[in-house]
Amino acid sequence: MKRTWKFIADYSLLLISGAALALAWANISPHSYHEIIDGILLKDSIIGYQKGGEGSGRVLTFHYLINDVLMAFFFAVAGKEVWEAIALKDGSLRGRKAFTPLFATAGGMFGPIAVYLGLALILGSETYSAVANGWAIPTATDIAFSYLVGRLIFGRRHPAVAFLLLLAIADDAAGLIILAVFYPSGDLQPEWLLLPVAATGAVYLLFNWLPRHLDRSNPNGGRSASTFVERNFLALPYAVGGALCWYGFQESGLHPALGLLPIIAAIPHSDHDYGIFVHAEPKRLDMLNRIEHNLEKPVEVILFFFGLANAGVVFSAFGTPTVLVLLGLIVGKPVGIFLFGWLAAGPLQLGMPKGMNLSDIVIVGFIAAIGFTVSLFIASVAFDPGPVQDAAKMGALLSLFAAVFAFIVARFFPVEKVD
């Protein structure tokens, strides 16, 4: 239990605290809450959103600072795990071992979308038009919370936990693509994407490829060039490159919270993927892992402010979007994951991790229905501020109760914990 509490403290406590404070504040004094969260910090800023109206310029608000600027670090950490899983030779999303979790992930995307849009269509064209843009909200899986619940149910070493993590990482990858393609932050100006391409290319060539190339030419087999770059430049080239990438995303119309993703591939990295939440990984000496683990504590603080800036909905906001998001997650997610997992493991003969069976996939499906962080984020970009957005956010917040369903289902399908 001590290790479990430490995990909660490390990855979830500040986020929950921020969300709880926002809920209390918004219900006690909604005017002051929105005055602070949506109030203008800086006018005529080079970062921020374009304020409507003739002659108006770009303004920076607390909400924009959190969601569009600081949350870029959160998505960079998530993106780093996705990139490792896909790009490295022993990445967890490469090879046959990933086929069944990837199929299950597809079900965990299509199931919620079908439930959300199907029910909205049944409720009538007017309701459908009002809520249709939120179809991606229930596709999300919160990695930290789902991992926590998975460990409590299955134990630390049960193969279902690794299955769940593979699914959650793949889900994050799909979510990043959905955000970029379907939820741009403004009118698209694709010419600005040349800036992230140029910045990433320059950083990779000068501070990654060139030092390694010079080291390969070293007759003594040393790493003098790479060591020189690391000691003298530290993380500065990647910070500058990341800032240019972020600015390019903002100006291009793509959501700037994804702006640090391109620079990840330019940062020197070990050829081994230990996996997310593995204690050995912080001991890696490569630059990408050092940057990630230096960001760990700041990102936890950022998640506190993310909860504060996004979870401030009044309890009366409960409405149709709430029900659609909840049913999409708690019904569509488990059903989709189970059906596609069964299809992969059975008819398609892709196999299942040793020590895992179909009843475990049922439990994993309910655990993966915890949307929370990313669901809140998608709700904030899918709808304009107002009753529909608040109701959708309420559904994302209530998705934490999917954990209760997971524990109940685990009672019907006894699990032998493996610690």
C-alpha positions as CSV (number, residue, x, y, z in Angstrom):
1,M,0.0,0.0,0.0
2,K,3.0,2.3,0.7
3,R,4.1,1.9,-2.9
4,T,0.6,2.5,-4.2
5,W,0.3,5.8,-2.2
6,K,3.7,6.9,-3.5
7,F,2.5,6.3,-7.1
8,I,-0.7,8.4,-6.4
9,A,1.4,11.2,-4.9
10,D,3.9,11.1,-7.8
11,Y,1.5,11.1,-10.7
12,S,-2.0,12.0,-9.7
13,L,-2.4,13.9,-6.4
14,L,-1.7,17.4,-7.7
15,L,-4.0,16.9,-10.7
16,I,-6.9,15.6,-8.4
17,S,-6.2,18.5,-6.0
18,G,-6.4,21.1,-8.8
19,A,-9.6,19.6,-10.2
20,A,-11.2,19.4,-6.7
21,L,-10.2,23.1,-6.0
22,A,-11.7,24.1,-9.3
23,L,-15.0,22.3,-8.7
24,A,-15.3,23.9,-5.2
25,W,-14.3,27.4,-6.5
26,A,-16.6,27.3,-9.5
27,N,-19.6,26.2,-7.4
28,I,-19.0,28.7,-4.6
29,S,-18.0,31.7,-6.6
30,P,-18.3,31.1,-10.4
31,H,-17.8,34.8,-11.3
32,S,-14.5,35.1,-9.6
33,Y,-13.3,31.7,-10.9
34,H,-13.9,32.7,-14.6
35,E,-12.6,36.2,-14.0
36,I,-9.3,34.7,-13.0
37,I,-9.1,31.7,-15.3
38,D,-10.3,33.6,-18.4
39,G,-9.1,37.0,-17.5
40,I,-6.5,38.7,-19.8
41,L,-3.0,38.6,-18.5
42,L,-1.3,40.4,-21.5
43,K,-2.6,42.3,-24.5
44,D,-0.9,42.4,-27.9
45,S,1.1,39.3,-27.0
46,I,3.1,37.2,-29.4
47,I,1.5,34.2,-27.9
48,G,-2.1,33.7,-27.0
49,Y,-5.4,33.6,-29.0
50,Q,-6.6,36.1,-31.5
51,K,-9.4,38.1,-29.8
52,G,-12.4,38.7,-32.0
53,G,-13.5,42.0,-33.3
54,E,-12.1,44.5,-35.7
55,G,-8.6,45.8,-34.8
56,S,-8.2,43.5,-31.9
57,G,-5.0,41.7,-31.4
58,R,-3.7,38.6,-29.7
59,V,-4.3,38.3,-25.9
60,L,-2.8,35.9,-23.3
61,T,-5.1,34.5,-20.7
62,F,-4.4,32.1,-17.7
63,H,-6.4,29.4,-19.5
64,Y,-4.3,29.8,-22.7
65,L,-1.1,29.8,-20.7
66,I,-2.0,26.5,-19.1
67,N,-3.8,24.6,-21.9
68,D,-1.8,25.8,-24.9
69,V,1.7,26.7,-23.5
70,L,2.4,24.6,-20.4
71,M,0.5,21.5,-21.4
72,A,2.9,21.2,-24.3
73,F,5.3,19.8,-21.8
74,F,2.8,17.2,-20.7
75,F,2.1,16.1,-24.3
76,A,5.9,16.1,-24.9
77,V,6.4,13.6,-22.1
78,A,3.5,11.4,-23.4
79,G,4.8,11.8,-26.9
80,K,8.3,10.7,-25.8
81,E,6.9,7.4,-24.5
82,V,4.9,6.9,-27.8
83,W,7.9,7.7,-29.9
84,E,10.1,5.2,-27.9
85,A,7.5,2.5,-28.2
86,I,7.3,3.0,-32.0
87,A,10.8,4.0,-33.1
88,L,13.2,2.0,-30.9
89,K,14.2,-1.6,-31.9
90,D,12.8,-3.1,-28.7
91,G,9.9,-0.6,-28.5
92,S,6.7,-2.0,-27.0
93,L,4.6,-1.1,-30.0
94,R,6.8,-2.9,-32.5
95,G,6.5,-6.5,-33.6
96,R,3.9,-9.2,-33.1
97,K,3.7,-8.7,-29.3
98,A,1.9,-5.4,-29.9
99,F,-0.7,-6.7,-32.4
100,T,-3.5,-7.7,-29.9
101,P,-3.2,-4.5,-27.8
102,L,-3.2,-2.4,-30.9
103,F,-6.3,-4.2,-32.1
104,A,-7.9,-3.6,-28.7
105,T,-6.9,0.0,-28.9
106,A,-8.8,0.4,-32.2
107,G,-11.9,-1.1,-30.5
108,G,-11.3,1.3,-27.6
109,M,-11.5,4.2,-30.2
110,F,-14.3,3.0,-32.4
111,G,-16.6,1.8,-29.6
112,P,-16.9,5.1,-27.8
113,I,-17.3,7.0,-31.0
114,A,-20.1,4.7,-32.1
115,V,-21.9,5.0,-28.7
116,Y,-21.5,8.8,-28.5
117,L,-22.6,9.6,-32.0
118,G,-25.2,6.8,-32.2
119,L,-27.0,8.0,-29.1
120,A,-26.7,11.6,-30.2
121,L,-28.3,10.7,-33.5
122,I,-31.1,8.9,-31.7
123,L,-31.8,12.0,-29.6
124,G,-32.5,14.0,-32.7
125,S,-30.8,16.2,-35.3
126,E,-30.8,19.3,-33.1
127,T,-29.0,17.5,-30.3
128,Y,-26.6,15.8,-32.7
129,S,-25.6,19.1,-34.3
130,A,-24.9,20.6,-30.8
131,V,-22.8,17.8,-29.5
132,A,-21.3,16.0,-32.6
133,N,-17.9,17.8,-32.4
134,G,-17.2,16.1,-29.0
135,W,-17.0,12.6,-30.6
136,A,-13.3,12.3,-29.6
137,I,-13.8,13.1,-25.9
138,P,-14.6,9.5,-24.8
139,T,-11.8,8.0,-26.9
140,A,-9.2,9.0,-24.4
141,T,-7.5,6.9,-21.7
142,D,-5.7,8.5,-18.8
143,I,-2.4,6.6,-18.5
144,A,-1.5,7.5,-14.9
145,F,-5.0,6.7,-13.4
146,S,-5.5,3.6,-15.5
147,Y,-2.0,2.3,-14.5
148,L,-2.8,2.9,-10.9
149,V,-6.1,1.0,-11.0
150,G,-4.5,-1.8,-13.1
151,R,-1.8,-2.3,-10.4
152,L,-4.3,-2.3,-7.6
153,I,-6.4,-5.0,-9.4
154,F,-3.8,-7.2,-11.1
155,G,-0.6,-6.5,-9.2
156,R,2.6,-5.0,-10.5
157,R,3.9,-7.9,-12.6
158,H,0.6,-9.3,-14.1
159,P,0.8,-9.3,-17.9
160,A,-2.5,-7.5,-18.0
161,V,-0.7,-4.4,-16.7
162,A,1.7,-4.4,-19.6
163,F,-1.2,-5.0,-21.9
164,L,-3.0,-2.0,-20.4
165,L,0.1,0.2,-20.8
166,L,0.5,-0.7,-24.4
167,L,-3.1,0.0,-25.1
168,A,-2.9,3.4,-23.2
169,I,0.3,4.5,-25.1
170,A,-1.3,3.5,-28.4
171,D,-4.4,5.4,-27.4
172,D,-2.3,8.5,-26.6
173,A,-0.7,8.2,-30.1
174,A,-4.1,8.1,-31.7
175,G,-5.3,11.0,-29.5
176,L,-2.4,13.2,-30.6
177,I,-3.3,12.5,-34.2
178,I,-7.0,13.3,-33.6
179,L,-6.1,16.6,-31.8
180,A,-3.8,17.6,-34.7
181,V,-6.1,16.7,-37.5
182,F,-9.6,17.4,-36.2
183,Y,-9.2,20.1,-33.6
184,P,-6.9,22.8,-35.0
185,S,-6.7,26.0,-32.9
186,G,-7.5,28.3,-35.8
187,D,-7.5,28.8,-39.6
188,L,-4.8,26.5,-41.0
189,Q,-1.7,28.2,-42.4
190,P,0.5,25.2,-43.3
191,E,3.4,27.3,-44.5
192,W,4.2,27.9,-40.8
193,L,4.9,24.2,-40.4
194,L,8.2,24.8,-42.3
195,L,9.5,26.4,-39.1
196,P,9.1,23.2,-37.0
197,V,10.6,21.1,-39.8
198,A,13.6,23.4,-40.2
199,A,14.1,23.7,-36.4
200,T,13.9,20.0,-35.9
201,G,16.2,19.2,-38.8
202,A,18.8,21.8,-37.8
203,V,18.9,20.6,-34.2
204,Y,19.1,16.9,-35.2
205,L,21.9,17.5,-37.7
206,L,24.1,19.8,-35.6
207,F,23.6,18.4,-32.1
208,N,22.7,14.7,-32.7
209,W,23.8,13.3,-36.0
210,L,27.1,15.4,-36.4
211,P,28.6,14.6,-33.0
212,R,27.8,10.9,-33.5
213,H,29.3,11.0,-37.0
214,L,32.5,12.6,-35.7
215,D,32.7,10.0,-32.9
216,R,32.4,7.1,-35.4
217,S,35.4,8.6,-37.1
218,N,37.4,8.6,-33.8
219,P,40.1,6.0,-34.1
220,N,39.9,5.4,-30.3
221,G,36.2,4.7,-30.4
222,G,35.5,7.5,-27.8
223,R,32.5,9.9,-27.5
224,S,34.5,13.2,-27.4
225,A,32.3,15.1,-29.8
226,S,29.0,14.0,-28.2
227,T,30.4,14.6,-24.7
228,F,31.6,18.1,-25.8
229,V,28.0,19.0,-27.1
230,E,26.4,17.6,-23.9
231,R,28.7,19.4,-21.5
232,N,28.8,22.8,-23.3
233,F,25.3,23.1,-24.7
234,L,23.3,20.9,-22.2
235,A,19.6,21.0,-23.2
236,L,19.7,24.6,-24.7
237,P,19.6,23.5,-28.4
238,Y,16.5,21.4,-27.8
239,A,14.8,24.1,-25.7
240,V,15.4,26.7,-28.5
241,G,14.3,24.1,-31.2
242,G,11.2,23.2,-29.1
243,A,10.2,26.9,-28.7
244,L,10.5,27.4,-32.5
245,C,8.4,24.3,-33.1
246,W,5.8,25.4,-30.6
247,Y,5.6,28.9,-32.3
248,G,5.3,27.3,-35.7
249,F,2.3,25.2,-34.5
250,Q,0.6,28.2,-33.0
251,E,0.9,30.2,-36.2
252,S,0.0,27.3,-38.4
253,G,-3.4,26.8,-36.7
254,L,-2.5,23.3,-35.3
255,H,-3.0,23.1,-31.6
256,P,0.1,24.5,-29.9
257,A,-0.1,22.1,-27.0
258,L,1.3,19.6,-29.5
259,G,4.1,21.9,-30.6
260,L,7.0,20.2,-28.8
261,L,6.3,16.8,-30.4
262,P,8.6,17.3,-33.5
263,I,11.7,18.1,-31.5
264,I,11.5,14.7,-29.6
265,A,13.0,12.8,-32.6
266,A,15.9,15.2,-32.7
267,I,17.1,14.6,-29.1
268,P,19.9,12.0,-28.6
269,H,18.4,8.8,-27.1
270,S,19.4,5.4,-25.9
271,D,18.6,2.5,-28.2
272,H,16.7,0.7,-25.4
273,D,13.1,1.4,-24.2
274,Y,12.6,0.5,-20.5
275,G,8.9,1.5,-20.7
276,I,6.8,4.0,-18.9
277,F,6.9,4.2,-15.1
278,V,10.0,1.9,-14.9
279,H,12.4,2.9,-12.1
280,A,15.5,2.0,-14.2
281,E,14.8,4.6,-16.8
282,P,15.7,7.7,-14.8
283,K,19.2,6.2,-14.5
284,R,19.7,6.4,-18.2
285,L,22.3,9.0,-19.2
286,D,21.0,9.9,-22.7
287,M,19.7,13.4,-23.2
288,L,16.1,12.6,-23.9
289,N,15.6,10.6,-20.7
290,R,17.4,13.2,-18.7
291,I,15.1,15.9,-20.1
292,E,12.0,13.9,-19.4
293,H,12.9,13.1,-15.8
294,N,13.9,16.7,-15.2
295,L,10.4,17.7,-16.4
296,E,8.6,15.2,-14.2
297,K,8.1,17.5,-11.2
298,P,7.3,20.6,-13.3
299,V,4.7,18.6,-15.2
300,E,3.0,17.4,-12.0
301,V,2.7,21.1,-11.0
302,I,1.4,21.9,-14.5
303,L,-1.3,19.2,-14.1
304,F,-2.4,20.8,-10.9
305,F,-3.0,24.1,-12.8
306,F,-4.5,22.2,-15.7
307,G,-7.1,20.7,-13.3
308,L,-7.7,24.1,-11.8
309,A,-8.2,25.7,-15.2
310,N,-10.4,23.0,-16.7
311,A,-12.4,21.3,-14.0
312,G,-14.3,24.4,-12.8
313,V,-17.8,23.4,-13.8
314,V,-20.9,23.8,-11.7
315,F,-22.7,20.7,-10.6
316,S,-25.9,21.8,-12.5
317,A,-23.9,21.5,-15.7
318,F,-24.9,17.9,-15.9
319,G,-26.7,17.4,-19.2
320,T,-26.9,15.4,-22.4
321,P,-23.2,15.7,-23.3
322,T,-22.3,14.4,-19.8
323,V,-24.4,11.3,-20.4
324,L,-22.9,10.8,-23.9
325,V,-19.3,11.1,-22.8
326,L,-19.9,8.8,-19.8
327,L,-21.7,6.1,-21.8
328,G,-19.1,6.4,-24.6
329,L,-16.4,5.7,-22.0
330,I,-18.1,3.2,-19.6
331,V,-20.0,1.3,-22.3
332,G,-18.3,1.9,-25.6
333,K,-14.7,1.6,-24.4
334,P,-15.0,-1.8,-22.6
335,V,-17.2,-3.3,-25.3
336,G,-14.9,-2.1,-28.1
337,I,-11.7,-3.3,-26.4
338,F,-13.2,-6.7,-25.6
339,L,-14.6,-7.3,-29.1
340,F,-11.5,-6.2,-30.9
341,G,-9.2,-8.0,-28.4
342,W,-11.3,-11.2,-28.8
343,L,-11.1,-10.8,-32.6
344,A,-7.3,-10.4,-32.5
345,A,-6.7,-13.3,-30.0
346,G,-9.2,-15.7,-31.5
347,P,-10.2,-15.6,-35.2
348,L,-7.1,-13.6,-36.3
349,Q,-4.8,-15.9,-34.2
350,L,-2.6,-13.1,-33.0
351,G,-2.3,-14.5,-29.6
352,M,-2.4,-13.2,-26.0
353,P,0.3,-12.5,-23.5
354,K,1.2,-15.6,-21.4
355,G,-0.8,-15.6,-18.2
356,M,-3.6,-13.5,-19.6
357,N,-7.1,-14.5,-20.7
358,L,-10.2,-12.9,-22.2
359,S,-11.8,-12.1,-18.8
360,D,-8.7,-9.9,-18.1
361,I,-9.4,-7.9,-21.3
362,V,-12.9,-7.2,-19.9
363,I,-11.4,-5.7,-16.8
364,V,-8.8,-3.8,-18.8
365,G,-11.6,-2.4,-20.9
366,F,-13.3,-0.8,-17.8
367,I,-9.9,0.5,-16.5
368,A,-9.2,2.1,-19.9
369,A,-12.6,3.9,-19.6
370,I,-10.9,6.4,-17.2
371,G,-10.6,9.4,-19.6
372,F,-10.1,12.3,-17.2
373,T,-7.0,14.3,-18.1
374,V,-7.0,13.9,-21.9
375,S,-10.8,13.8,-22.1
376,L,-10.9,17.2,-20.2
377,F,-8.4,18.6,-22.6
378,I,-10.3,17.4,-25.7
379,A,-13.6,18.8,-24.3
380,S,-11.9,22.2,-23.8
381,V,-11.0,22.3,-27.5
382,A,-14.0,20.5,-29.0
383,F,-16.6,23.1,-27.7
384,D,-16.6,26.8,-27.1
385,P,-16.9,27.9,-23.4
386,G,-20.4,27.5,-22.3
387,P,-23.0,24.9,-21.1
388,V,-22.2,22.2,-23.7
389,Q,-18.5,22.4,-22.9
390,D,-19.2,22.3,-19.1
391,A,-21.5,19.3,-19.5
392,A,-18.9,17.4,-21.5
393,K,-16.2,18.2,-18.9
394,M,-18.5,16.9,-16.2
395,G,-18.6,13.6,-18.2
396,A,-14.8,13.5,-18.3
397,L,-14.6,14.2,-14.6
398,L,-17.1,11.5,-13.7
399,S,-15.2,9.0,-15.8
400,L,-13.1,8.4,-12.7
401,F,-16.0,6.2,-11.6
402,A,-15.0,3.7,-14.3
403,A,-12.5,2.5,-11.7
404,V,-15.4,1.4,-9.5
405,F,-16.9,-0.7,-12.4
406,A,-13.4,-2.2,-13.0
407,F,-13.2,-3.4,-9.3
408,I,-16.8,-4.7,-9.5
409,V,-16.1,-6.7,-12.7
410,A,-12.8,-8.0,-11.1
411,R,-14.9,-9.5,-8.4
412,F,-16.9,-11.5,-10.9
413,F,-13.7,-12.6,-12.8
414,P,-11.3,-13.4,-10.0
415,V,-7.8,-12.2,-10.7
416,E,-4.7,-13.7,-9.2
417,K,-2.6,-10.7,-8.3
418,V,1.1,-10.9,-9.4
419,D,3.3,-8.6,-7.3
